[in-house]
Amino acid sequence: MTAYHDLDSPQTMRADAAAAGARLPAVTPTTLPTSQYADLFSAYPTDLPKPEIEVTEAARRLAQAIFD
């Protein structure tokens, strides 16, 4: 297969996907694995408060000197 290889027809690709899907096991909610780590981070807050940023007078003067 090259970068210029033409794709198969939609019917052929659909048949290939159906054949591949027939070989895979069915996935249902009861067959999904359960993880012991699923509730690992529930004790942590989801949105932490943001720290206050203080702009000093020296930083203001420096910014004015650069951008004015």
PQR file of N, CA, C, O and H, with PARSE charges and radii, in Angstrom:
ATOM      1  N   MET A   1       0.852  -1.174   0.000 -0.4000 1.5000
ATOM      2  CA  MET A   1       0.000   0.000   0.000 -0.0000 2.0000
ATOM      3  C   MET A   1       0.897   1.236   0.000  0.5500 1.7000
ATOM      4  O   MET A   1       1.870   1.302   0.752 -0.5500 1.4000
ATOM      5  N   THR A   2       0.578   2.182  -0.817 -0.4000 1.5000
ATOM      6  CA  THR A   2       1.335   3.423  -0.891 -0.0000 2.0000
ATOM      7  C   THR A   2       0.430   4.574  -0.463  0.5500 1.7000
ATOM      8  O   THR A   2      -0.755   4.391  -0.184 -0.5500 1.4000
ATOM      9  H   THR A   2      -0.212   2.128  -1.428  0.4000 1.0000
ATOM     10  N   ALA A   3       1.016   5.746  -0.423 -0.4000 1.5000
ATOM     11  CA  ALA A   3       0.241   6.929  -0.066 -0.0000 2.0000
ATOM     12  C   ALA A   3      -0.809   7.231  -1.128  0.5500 1.7000
ATOM     13  O   ALA A   3      -1.786   7.931  -0.862 -0.5500 1.4000
ATOM     14  H   ALA A   3       1.978   5.895  -0.650  0.4000 1.0000
ATOM     15  N   TYR A   4      -0.603   6.699  -2.337 -0.4000 1.5000
ATOM     16  CA  TYR A   4      -1.518   6.978  -3.436 -0.0000 2.0000
ATOM     17  C   TYR A   4      -2.476   5.823  -3.695  0.5500 1.7000
ATOM     18  O   TYR A   4      -3.173   5.814  -4.709 -0.5500 1.4000
ATOM     19  H   TYR A   4       0.191   6.131  -2.553  0.4000 1.0000
ATOM     20  N   HIS A   5      -2.518   4.846  -2.788 -0.4000 1.5000
ATOM     21  CA  HIS A   5      -3.392   3.683  -2.947 -0.0000 2.0000
ATOM     22  C   HIS A   5      -4.850   4.118  -2.851  0.5500 1.7000
ATOM     23  O   HIS A   5      -5.242   4.811  -1.913 -0.5500 1.4000
ATOM     24  H   HIS A   5      -1.952   4.854  -1.964  0.4000 1.0000
ATOM     25  N   ASP A   6      -5.634   3.708  -3.819 -0.4000 1.5000
ATOM     26  CA  ASP A   6      -7.064   4.026  -3.794 -0.0000 2.0000
ATOM     27  C   ASP A   6      -7.761   3.162  -2.756  0.5500 1.7000
ATOM     28  O   ASP A   6      -7.453   1.979  -2.613 -0.5500 1.4000
ATOM     29  H   ASP A   6      -5.315   3.145  -4.582  0.4000 1.0000
ATOM     30  N   LEU A   7      -8.690   3.752  -2.041 -0.4000 1.5000
ATOM     31  CA  LEU A   7      -9.456   3.007  -1.055 -0.0000 2.0000
ATOM     32  C   LEU A   7     -10.423   2.064  -1.751  0.5500 1.7000
ATOM     33  O   LEU A   7     -10.815   2.291  -2.896 -0.5500 1.4000
ATOM     34  H   LEU A   7      -8.940   4.713  -2.157  0.4000 1.0000
ATOM     35  N   ASP A   8     -10.798   1.013  -1.054 -0.4000 1.5000
ATOM     36  CA  ASP A   8     -11.803   0.098  -1.586 -0.0000 2.0000
ATOM     37  C   ASP A   8     -13.154   0.796  -1.640  0.5500 1.7000
ATOM     38  O   ASP A   8     -13.327   1.896  -1.114 -0.5500 1.4000
ATOM     39  H   ASP A   8     -10.479   0.829  -0.124  0.4000 1.0000
ATOM     40  N   SER A   9     -14.085   0.147  -2.273 -0.4000 1.5000
ATOM     41  CA  SER A   9     -15.433   0.710  -2.365 -0.0000 2.0000
ATOM     42  C   SER A   9     -16.074   0.711  -0.976  0.5500 1.7000
ATOM     43  O   SER A   9     -15.674  -0.073  -0.115 -0.5500 1.4000
ATOM     44  H   SER A   9     -13.944  -0.746  -2.701  0.4000 1.0000
ATOM     45  N   PRO A  10     -17.050   1.568  -0.750 -0.5600 1.5000
ATOM     46  CA  PRO A  10     -17.731   1.577   0.551  0.2800 2.0000
ATOM     47  C   PRO A  10     -18.343   0.225   0.906  0.5500 1.7000
ATOM     48  O   PRO A  10     -18.364  -0.157   2.077 -0.5500 1.4000
ATOM     49  N   GLN A  11     -18.838  -0.498  -0.091 -0.4000 1.5000
ATOM     50  CA  GLN A  11     -19.437  -1.804   0.178 -0.0000 2.0000
ATOM     51  C   GLN A  11     -18.379  -2.790   0.689  0.5500 1.7000
ATOM     52  O   GLN A  11     -18.636  -3.555   1.618 -0.5500 1.4000
ATOM     53  H   GLN A  11     -18.821  -0.188  -1.041  0.4000 1.0000
ATOM     54  N   THR A  12     -17.188  -2.766   0.077 -0.4000 1.5000
ATOM     55  CA  THR A  12     -16.115  -3.658   0.505 -0.0000 2.0000
ATOM     56  C   THR A  12     -15.643  -3.297   1.909  0.5500 1.7000
ATOM     57  O   THR A  12     -15.413  -4.180   2.736 -0.5500 1.4000
ATOM     58  H   THR A  12     -16.979  -2.144  -0.678  0.4000 1.0000
ATOM     59  N   MET A  13     -15.498  -1.989   2.181 -0.4000 1.5000
ATOM     60  CA  MET A  13     -15.056  -1.576   3.516 -0.0000 2.0000
ATOM     61  C   MET A  13     -16.106  -1.934   4.561  0.5500 1.7000
ATOM     62  O   MET A  13     -15.755  -2.323   5.675 -0.5500 1.4000
ATOM     63  H   MET A  13     -15.686  -1.272   1.509  0.4000 1.0000
ATOM     64  N   ARG A  14     -17.389  -1.811   4.222 -0.4000 1.5000
ATOM     65  CA  ARG A  14     -18.458  -2.178   5.161 -0.0000 2.0000
ATOM     66  C   ARG A  14     -18.438  -3.677   5.443  0.5500 1.7000
ATOM     67  O   ARG A  14     -18.611  -4.098   6.587 -0.5500 1.4000
ATOM     68  H   ARG A  14     -17.675  -1.496   3.317  0.4000 1.0000
ATOM     69  N   ALA A  15     -18.230  -4.477   4.411 -0.4000 1.5000
ATOM     70  CA  ALA A  15     -18.162  -5.930   4.591 -0.0000 2.0000
ATOM     71  C   ALA A  15     -16.952  -6.309   5.445  0.5500 1.7000
ATOM     72  O   ALA A  15     -17.044  -7.195   6.294 -0.5500 1.4000
ATOM     73  H   ALA A  15     -18.089  -4.135   3.482  0.4000 1.0000
ATOM     74  N   ASP A  16     -15.816  -5.638   5.222 -0.4000 1.5000
ATOM     75  CA  ASP A  16     -14.625  -5.905   6.031 -0.0000 2.0000
ATOM     76  C   ASP A  16     -14.869  -5.548   7.497  0.5500 1.7000
ATOM     77  O   ASP A  16     -14.470  -6.290   8.395 -0.5500 1.4000
ATOM     78  H   ASP A  16     -15.741  -4.918   4.532  0.4000 1.0000
ATOM     79  N   ALA A  17     -15.528  -4.408   7.739 -0.4000 1.5000
ATOM     80  CA  ALA A  17     -15.809  -3.993   9.114 -0.0000 2.0000
ATOM     81  C   ALA A  17     -16.783  -4.956   9.782  0.5500 1.7000
ATOM     82  O   ALA A  17     -16.638  -5.264  10.965 -0.5500 1.4000
ATOM     83  H   ALA A  17     -15.853  -3.805   7.010  0.4000 1.0000
ATOM     84  N   ALA A  18     -17.767  -5.430   9.038 -0.4000 1.5000
ATOM     85  CA  ALA A  18     -18.726  -6.386   9.605 -0.0000 2.0000
ATOM     86  C   ALA A  18     -18.038  -7.701   9.946  0.5500 1.7000
ATOM     87  O   ALA A  18     -18.333  -8.308  10.976 -0.5500 1.4000
ATOM     88  H   ALA A  18     -17.885  -5.181   8.077  0.4000 1.0000
ATOM     89  N   ALA A  19     -17.120  -8.145   9.085 -0.4000 1.5000
ATOM     90  CA  ALA A  19     -16.391  -9.390   9.354 -0.0000 2.0000
ATOM     91  C   ALA A  19     -15.493  -9.237  10.576  0.5500 1.7000
ATOM     92  O   ALA A  19     -15.393 -10.149  11.396 -0.5500 1.4000
ATOM     93  H   ALA A  19     -16.880  -7.652   8.249  0.4000 1.0000
ATOM     94  N   ALA A  20     -14.839  -8.082  10.696 -0.4000 1.5000
ATOM     95  CA  ALA A  20     -13.983  -7.846  11.866 -0.0000 2.0000
ATOM     96  C   ALA A  20     -14.828  -7.749  13.128  0.5500 1.7000
ATOM     97  O   ALA A  20     -14.441  -8.278  14.170 -0.5500 1.4000
ATOM     98  H   ALA A  20     -14.919  -7.341  10.030  0.4000 1.0000
ATOM     99  N   GLY A  21     -15.978  -7.079  13.052 -0.4000 1.5000
ATOM    100  CA  GLY A  21     -16.856  -6.941  14.211 -0.0000 2.0000
ATOM    101  C   GLY A  21     -17.432  -8.264  14.668  0.5500 1.7000
ATOM    102  O   GLY A  21     -17.686  -8.457  15.857 -0.5500 1.4000
ATOM    103  H   GLY A  21     -16.292  -6.649  12.206  0.4000 1.0000
ATOM    104  N   ALA A  22     -17.639  -9.175  13.733 -0.4000 1.5000
ATOM    105  CA  ALA A  22     -18.184 -10.483  14.097 -0.0000 2.0000
ATOM    106  C   ALA A  22     -17.184 -11.300  14.908  0.5500 1.7000
ATOM    107  O   ALA A  22     -17.574 -12.199  15.654 -0.5500 1.4000
ATOM    108  H   ALA A  22     -17.432  -9.018  12.768  0.4000 1.0000
ATOM    109  N   ARG A  23     -15.905 -10.995  14.766 -0.4000 1.5000
ATOM    110  CA  ARG A  23     -14.870 -11.737  15.489 -0.0000 2.0000
ATOM    111  C   ARG A  23     -14.595 -11.157  16.876  0.5500 1.7000
ATOM    112  O   ARG A  23     -13.930 -11.790  17.695 -0.5500 1.4000
ATOM    113  H   ARG A  23     -15.588 -10.265  14.160  0.4000 1.0000
ATOM    114  N   LEU A  24     -15.105  -9.958  17.138 -0.4000 1.5000
ATOM    115  CA  LEU A  24     -14.862  -9.310  18.428 -0.0000 2.0000
ATOM    116  C   LEU A  24     -15.963  -9.685  19.413  0.5500 1.7000
ATOM    117  O   LEU A  24     -17.111  -9.880  19.014 -0.5500 1.4000
ATOM    118  H   LEU A  24     -15.646  -9.443  16.472  0.4000 1.0000
ATOM    119  N   PRO A  25     -15.625  -9.788  20.696 -0.5600 1.5000
ATOM    120  CA  PRO A  25     -16.674 -10.075  21.678  0.2800 2.0000
ATOM    121  C   PRO A  25     -17.587  -8.856  21.855  0.5500 1.7000
ATOM    122  O   PRO A  25     -17.161  -7.713  21.691 -0.5500 1.4000
ATOM    123  N   ALA A  26     -18.820  -9.123  22.186 -0.4000 1.5000
ATOM    124  CA  ALA A  26     -19.777  -8.041  22.415 -0.0000 2.0000
ATOM    125  C   ALA A  26     -19.414  -7.314  23.705  0.5500 1.7000
ATOM    126  O   ALA A  26     -19.063  -7.942  24.704 -0.5500 1.4000
ATOM    127  H   ALA A  26     -19.166 -10.052  22.319  0.4000 1.0000
ATOM    128  N   VAL A  27     -19.502  -6.003  23.675 -0.4000 1.5000
ATOM    129  CA  VAL A  27     -19.196  -5.196  24.851 -0.0000 2.0000
ATOM    130  C   VAL A  27     -20.512  -4.714  25.438  0.5500 1.7000
ATOM    131  O   VAL A  27     -21.267  -3.991  24.788 -0.5500 1.4000
ATOM    132  H   VAL A  27     -19.787  -5.493  22.864  0.4000 1.0000
ATOM    133  N   THR A  28     -20.777  -5.118  26.659 -0.4000 1.5000
ATOM    134  CA  THR A  28     -21.973  -4.692  27.373 -0.0000 2.0000
ATOM    135  C   THR A  28     -21.532  -4.121  28.715  0.5500 1.7000
ATOM    136  O   THR A  28     -20.401  -4.367  29.135 -0.5500 1.4000
ATOM    137  H   THR A  28     -20.164  -5.706  27.187  0.4000 1.0000
ATOM    138  N   PRO A  29     -22.384  -3.371  29.397 -0.5600 1.5000
ATOM    139  CA  PRO A  29     -21.977  -2.819  30.696  0.2800 2.0000
ATOM    140  C   PRO A  29     -21.534  -3.882  31.693  0.5500 1.7000
ATOM    141  O   PRO A  29     -20.726  -3.598  32.577 -0.5500 1.4000
ATOM    142  N   THR A  30     -22.045  -5.086  31.566 -0.4000 1.5000
ATOM    143  CA  THR A  30     -21.639  -6.136  32.509 -0.0000 2.0000
ATOM    144  C   THR A  30     -20.292  -6.738  32.155  0.5500 1.7000
ATOM    145  O   THR A  30     -19.648  -7.352  33.005 -0.5500 1.4000
ATOM    146  H   THR A  30     -22.701  -5.317  30.847  0.4000 1.0000
ATOM    147  N   THR A  31     -19.851  -6.571  30.897 -0.4000 1.5000
ATOM    148  CA  THR A  31     -18.556  -7.127  30.508 -0.0000 2.0000
ATOM    149  C   THR A  31     -17.427  -6.124  30.639  0.5500 1.7000
ATOM    150  O   THR A  31     -16.261  -6.489  30.488 -0.5500 1.4000
ATOM    151  H   THR A  31     -20.374  -6.072  30.206  0.4000 1.0000
ATOM    152  N   LEU A  32     -17.744  -4.874  30.915 -0.4000 1.5000
ATOM    153  CA  LEU A  32     -16.695  -3.874  31.074 -0.0000 2.0000
ATOM    154  C   LEU A  32     -15.952  -4.106  32.383  0.5500 1.7000
ATOM    155  O   LEU A  32     -16.563  -4.445  33.396 -0.5500 1.4000
ATOM    156  H   LEU A  32     -18.691  -4.577  31.038  0.4000 1.0000
ATOM    157  N   PRO A  33     -14.633  -3.923  32.363 -0.5600 1.5000
ATOM    158  CA  PRO A  33     -13.888  -4.123  33.606  0.2800 2.0000
ATOM    159  C   PRO A  33     -14.186  -3.009  34.605  0.5500 1.7000
ATOM    160  O   PRO A  33     -14.381  -1.855  34.222 -0.5500 1.4000
ATOM    161  N   THR A  34     -14.218  -3.357  35.857 -0.4000 1.5000
ATOM    162  CA  THR A  34     -14.381  -2.353  36.901 -0.0000 2.0000
ATOM    163  C   THR A  34     -13.016  -2.087  37.504  0.5500 1.7000
ATOM    164  O   THR A  34     -12.230  -3.010  37.716 -0.5500 1.4000
ATOM    165  H   THR A  34     -14.059  -4.294  36.167  0.4000 1.0000
ATOM    166  N   SER A  35     -12.745  -0.855  37.770 -0.4000 1.5000
ATOM    167  CA  SER A  35     -11.435  -0.475  38.269 -0.0000 2.0000
ATOM    168  C   SER A  35     -11.519  -0.142  39.744  0.5500 1.7000
ATOM    169  O   SER A  35     -12.463   0.506  40.197 -0.5500 1.4000
ATOM    170  H   SER A  35     -13.384  -0.105  37.598  0.4000 1.0000
ATOM    171  N   GLN A  36     -10.530  -0.587  40.477 -0.4000 1.5000
ATOM    172  CA  GLN A  36     -10.474  -0.227  41.889 -0.0000 2.0000
ATOM    173  C   GLN A  36     -10.022   1.217  42.054  0.5500 1.7000
ATOM    174  O   GLN A  36     -10.122   1.777  43.146 -0.5500 1.4000
ATOM    175  H   GLN A  36      -9.764  -1.113  40.109  0.4000 1.0000
ATOM    176  N   TYR A  37      -9.525   1.825  40.977 -0.4000 1.5000
ATOM    177  CA  TYR A  37      -9.039   3.195  41.036 -0.0000 2.0000
ATOM    178  C   TYR A  37     -10.071   4.198  40.533  0.5500 1.7000
ATOM    179  O   TYR A  37      -9.757   5.382  40.410 -0.5500 1.4000
ATOM    180  H   TYR A  37      -9.444   1.371  40.090  0.4000 1.0000
ATOM    181  N   ALA A  38     -11.269   3.766  40.247 -0.4000 1.5000
ATOM    182  CA  ALA A  38     -12.274   4.649  39.670 -0.0000 2.0000
ATOM    183  C   ALA A  38     -12.606   5.816  40.594  0.5500 1.7000
ATOM    184  O   ALA A  38     -12.925   6.903  40.112 -0.5500 1.4000
ATOM    185  H   ALA A  38     -11.523   2.804  40.347  0.4000 1.0000
ATOM    186  N   ASP A  39     -12.540   5.618  41.903 -0.4000 1.5000
ATOM    187  CA  ASP A  39     -12.918   6.656  42.852 -0.0000 2.0000
ATOM    188  C   ASP A  39     -11.696   7.245  43.552  0.5500 1.7000
ATOM    189  O   ASP A  39     -11.808   7.795  44.648 -0.5500 1.4000
ATOM    190  H   ASP A  39     -12.281   4.735  42.294  0.4000 1.0000
ATOM    191  N   LEU A  40     -10.537   7.132  42.923 -0.4000 1.5000
ATOM    192  CA  LEU A  40      -9.278   7.521  43.546 -0.0000 2.0000
ATOM    193  C   LEU A  40      -9.217   9.013  43.872  0.5500 1.7000
ATOM    194  O   LEU A  40      -8.716   9.386  44.932 -0.5500 1.4000
ATOM    195  H   LEU A  40     -10.445   6.686  42.033  0.4000 1.0000
ATOM    196  N   PHE A  41      -9.716   9.868  42.984 -0.4000 1.5000
ATOM    197  CA  PHE A  41      -9.568  11.306  43.156 -0.0000 2.0000
ATOM    198  C   PHE A  41     -10.834  11.993  43.649  0.5500 1.7000
ATOM    199  O   PHE A  41     -10.904  13.222  43.619 -0.5500 1.4000
ATOM    200  H   PHE A  41     -10.123   9.564  42.122  0.4000 1.0000
ATOM    201  N   SER A  42     -11.825  11.253  44.098 -0.4000 1.5000
ATOM    202  CA  SER A  42     -13.081  11.870  44.513 -0.0000 2.0000
ATOM    203  C   SER A  42     -12.926  12.701  45.784  0.5500 1.7000
ATOM    204  O   SER A  42     -13.752  13.577  46.044 -0.5500 1.4000
ATOM    205  H   SER A  42     -11.768  10.255  44.122  0.4000 1.0000
ATOM    206  N   ALA A  43     -11.891  12.449  46.579 -0.4000 1.5000
ATOM    207  CA  ALA A  43     -11.702  13.208  47.813 -0.0000 2.0000
ATOM    208  C   ALA A  43     -11.068  14.576  47.552  0.5500 1.7000
ATOM    209  O   ALA A  43     -11.069  15.435  48.434 -0.5500 1.4000
ATOM    210  H   ALA A  43     -11.220  11.738  46.368  0.4000 1.0000
ATOM    211  N   TYR A  44     -10.529  14.783  46.350 -0.4000 1.5000
ATOM    212  CA  TYR A  44      -9.881  16.054  46.039 -0.0000 2.0000
ATOM    213  C   TYR A  44     -10.892  17.028  45.444  0.5500 1.7000
ATOM    214  O   TYR A  44     -11.774  16.619  44.689 -0.5500 1.4000
ATOM    215  H   TYR A  44     -10.529  14.085  45.634  0.4000 1.0000
ATOM    216  N   PRO A  45     -10.773  18.304  45.775 -0.5600 1.5000
ATOM    217  CA  PRO A  45     -11.685  19.280  45.169  0.2800 2.0000
ATOM    218  C   PRO A  45     -11.406  19.401  43.672  0.5500 1.7000
ATOM    219  O   PRO A  45     -10.261  19.288  43.235 -0.5500 1.4000
ATOM    220  N   THR A  46     -12.442  19.628  42.906 -0.4000 1.5000
ATOM    221  CA  THR A  46     -12.259  19.694  41.461 -0.0000 2.0000
ATOM    222  C   THR A  46     -11.812  21.069  40.993  0.5500 1.7000
ATOM    223  O   THR A  46     -11.159  21.178  39.955 -0.5500 1.4000
ATOM    224  H   THR A  46     -13.372  19.719  43.261  0.4000 1.0000
ATOM    225  N   ASP A  47     -12.138  22.099  41.715 -0.4000 1.5000
ATOM    226  CA  ASP A  47     -11.749  23.437  41.303 -0.0000 2.0000
ATOM    227  C   ASP A  47     -11.114  24.144  42.489  0.5500 1.7000
ATOM    228  O   ASP A  47     -11.809  24.591  43.401 -0.5500 1.4000
ATOM    229  H   ASP A  47     -12.669  22.010  42.558  0.4000 1.0000
ATOM    230  N   LEU A  48      -9.816  24.242  42.473 -0.4000 1.5000
ATOM    231  CA  LEU A  48      -9.104  24.892  43.566 -0.0000 2.0000
ATOM    232  C   LEU A  48      -9.172  26.402  43.402  0.5500 1.7000
ATOM    233  O   LEU A  48      -9.190  26.897  42.275 -0.5500 1.4000
ATOM    234  H   LEU A  48      -9.250  23.879  41.732  0.4000 1.0000
ATOM    235  N   PRO A  49      -9.211  27.141  44.503 -0.5600 1.5000
ATOM    236  CA  PRO A  49      -9.219  28.597  44.385  0.2800 2.0000
ATOM    237  C   PRO A  49      -7.903  29.091  43.789  0.5500 1.7000
ATOM    238  O   PRO A  49      -6.835  28.546  44.069 -0.5500 1.4000
ATOM    239  N   LYS A  50      -7.998  30.110  42.980 -0.4000 1.5000
ATOM    240  CA  LYS A  50      -6.815  30.665  42.327 -0.0000 2.0000
ATOM    241  C   LYS A  50      -6.121  31.635  43.275  0.5500 1.7000
ATOM    242  O   LYS A  50      -6.787  32.378  43.997 -0.5500 1.4000
ATOM    243  H   LYS A  50      -8.866  30.552  42.752  0.4000 1.0000
ATOM    244  N   PRO A  51      -4.792  31.637  43.281 -0.5600 1.5000
ATOM    245  CA  PRO A  51      -4.080  32.564  44.155  0.2800 2.0000
ATOM    246  C   PRO A  51      -4.218  34.001  43.641  0.5500 1.7000
ATOM    247  O   PRO A  51      -4.342  34.242  42.440 -0.5500 1.4000
ATOM    248  N   GLU A  52      -4.194  34.910  44.549 -0.4000 1.5000
ATOM    249  CA  GLU A  52      -4.232  36.321  44.180 -0.0000 2.0000
ATOM    250  C   GLU A  52      -2.841  36.743  43.723  0.5500 1.7000
ATOM    251  O   GLU A  52      -1.838  36.401  44.349 -0.5500 1.4000
ATOM    252  H   GLU A  52      -4.093  34.715  45.525  0.4000 1.0000
ATOM    253  N   ILE A  53      -2.797  37.484  42.630 -0.4000 1.5000
ATOM    254  CA  ILE A  53      -1.521  37.959  42.107 -0.0000 2.0000
ATOM    255  C   ILE A  53      -1.413  39.440  42.417  0.5500 1.7000
ATOM    256  O   ILE A  53      -2.302  40.226  42.087 -0.5500 1.4000
ATOM    257  H   ILE A  53      -3.612  37.762  42.122  0.4000 1.0000
ATOM    258  N   GLU A  54      -0.329  39.803  43.047 -0.4000 1.5000
ATOM    259  CA  GLU A  54      -0.111  41.200  43.403 -0.0000 2.0000
ATOM    260  C   GLU A  54       0.928  41.789  42.462  0.5500 1.7000
ATOM    261  O   GLU A  54       2.040  41.273  42.345 -0.5500 1.4000
ATOM    262  H   GLU A  54       0.392  39.164  43.315  0.4000 1.0000
ATOM    263  N   VAL A  55       0.556  42.874  41.793 -0.4000 1.5000
ATOM    264  CA  VAL A  55       1.477  43.554  40.896 -0.0000 2.0000
ATOM    265  C   VAL A  55       2.088  44.716  41.664  0.5500 1.7000
ATOM    266  O   VAL A  55       1.390  45.633  42.097 -0.5500 1.4000
ATOM    267  H   VAL A  55      -0.347  43.293  41.888  0.4000 1.0000
ATOM    268  N   THR A  56       3.386  44.658  41.822 -0.4000 1.5000
ATOM    269  CA  THR A  56       4.060  45.701  42.597 -0.0000 2.0000
ATOM    270  C   THR A  56       4.203  46.975  41.770  0.5500 1.7000
ATOM    271  O   THR A  56       4.045  46.968  40.549 -0.5500 1.4000
ATOM    272  H   THR A  56       3.953  43.913  41.470  0.4000 1.0000
ATOM    273  N   GLU A  57       4.500  48.042  42.452 -0.4000 1.5000
ATOM    274  CA  GLU A  57       4.689  49.332  41.785 -0.0000 2.0000
ATOM    275  C   GLU A  57       5.877  49.274  40.827  0.5500 1.7000
ATOM    276  O   GLU A  57       5.836  49.874  39.753 -0.5500 1.4000
ATOM    277  H   GLU A  57       4.628  48.048  43.444  0.4000 1.0000
ATOM    278  N   ALA A  58       6.925  48.561  41.208 -0.4000 1.5000
ATOM    279  CA  ALA A  58       8.095  48.439  40.335 -0.0000 2.0000
ATOM    280  C   ALA A  58       7.727  47.710  39.039  0.5500 1.7000
ATOM    281  O   ALA A  58       8.203  48.083  37.967 -0.5500 1.4000
ATOM    282  H   ALA A  58       6.958  48.074  42.081  0.4000 1.0000
ATOM    283  N   ALA A  59       6.895  46.686  39.128 -0.4000 1.5000
ATOM    284  CA  ALA A  59       6.477  45.957  37.932 -0.0000 2.0000
ATOM    285  C   ALA A  59       5.615  46.839  37.042  0.5500 1.7000
ATOM    286  O   ALA A  59       5.704  46.763  35.817 -0.5500 1.4000
ATOM    287  H   ALA A  59       6.508  46.383  39.999  0.4000 1.0000
ATOM    288  N   ARG A  60       4.779  47.679  37.654 -0.4000 1.5000
ATOM    289  CA  ARG A  60       3.954  48.607  36.873 -0.0000 2.0000
ATOM    290  C   ARG A  60       4.826  49.602  36.110  0.5500 1.7000
ATOM    291  O   ARG A  60       4.609  49.853  34.924 -0.5500 1.4000
ATOM    292  H   ARG A  60       4.707  47.741  38.650  0.4000 1.0000
ATOM    293  N   ARG A  61       5.799  50.155  36.794 -0.4000 1.5000
ATOM    294  CA  ARG A  61       6.681  51.129  36.140 -0.0000 2.0000
ATOM    295  C   ARG A  61       7.479  50.481  35.017  0.5500 1.7000
ATOM    296  O   ARG A  61       7.673  51.085  33.962 -0.5500 1.4000
ATOM    297  H   ARG A  61       5.975  49.951  37.757  0.4000 1.0000
ATOM    298  N   LEU A  62       7.939  49.262  35.239 -0.4000 1.5000
ATOM    299  CA  LEU A  62       8.701  48.557  34.218 -0.0000 2.0000
ATOM    300  C   LEU A  62       7.819  48.282  32.994  0.5500 1.7000
ATOM    301  O   LEU A  62       8.266  48.464  31.861 -0.5500 1.4000
ATOM    302  H   LEU A  62       7.782  48.772  36.097  0.4000 1.0000
ATOM    303  N   ALA A  63       6.592  47.851  33.207 -0.4000 1.5000
ATOM    304  CA  ALA A  63       5.679  47.590  32.098 -0.0000 2.0000
ATOM    305  C   ALA A  63       5.360  48.868  31.336  0.5500 1.7000
ATOM    306  O   ALA A  63       5.280  48.853  30.107 -0.5500 1.4000
ATOM    307  H   ALA A  63       6.229  47.703  34.127  0.4000 1.0000
ATOM    308  N   GLN A  64       5.177  49.967  32.046 -0.4000 1.5000
ATOM    309  CA  GLN A  64       4.906  51.235  31.375 -0.0000 2.0000
ATOM    310  C   GLN A  64       6.105  51.672  30.551  0.5500 1.7000
ATOM    311  O   GLN A  64       5.939  52.203  29.453 -0.5500 1.4000
ATOM    312  H   GLN A  64       5.242  49.980  33.044  0.4000 1.0000
ATOM    313  N   ALA A  65       7.310  51.458  31.061 -0.4000 1.5000
ATOM    314  CA  ALA A  65       8.504  51.849  30.320 -0.0000 2.0000
ATOM    315  C   ALA A  65       8.670  51.007  29.051  0.5500 1.7000
ATOM    316  O   ALA A  65       9.143  51.505  28.029 -0.5500 1.4000
ATOM    317  H   ALA A  65       7.445  51.027  31.953  0.4000 1.0000
ATOM    318  N   ILE A  66       8.287  49.753  29.120 -0.4000 1.5000
ATOM    319  CA  ILE A  66       8.448  48.878  27.955 -0.0000 2.0000
ATOM    320  C   ILE A  66       7.380  49.151  26.903  0.5500 1.7000
ATOM    321  O   ILE A  66       7.691  49.220  25.714 -0.5500 1.4000
ATOM    322  H   ILE A  66       7.903  49.349  29.950  0.4000 1.0000
ATOM    323  N   PHE A  67       6.126  49.307  27.320 -0.4000 1.5000
ATOM    324  CA  PHE A  67       5.023  49.371  26.373 -0.0000 2.0000
ATOM    325  C   PHE A  67       4.558  50.780  26.040  0.5500 1.7000
ATOM    326  O   PHE A  67       3.629  50.928  25.245 -0.5500 1.4000
ATOM    327  H   PHE A  67       5.872  49.252  28.286  0.4000 1.0000
ATOM    328  N   ASP A  68       5.139  51.792  26.591 -0.4000 1.5000
ATOM    329  CA  ASP A  68       4.755  53.171  26.234 -0.0000 2.0000
ATOM    330  C   ASP A  68       5.735  53.785  25.283  0.5500 1.7000
ATOM    331  O   ASP A  68       5.566  54.936  24.881 -0.5500 1.4000
ATOM    332  H   ASP A  68       5.893  51.672  27.237  0.4000 1.0000
TER
END
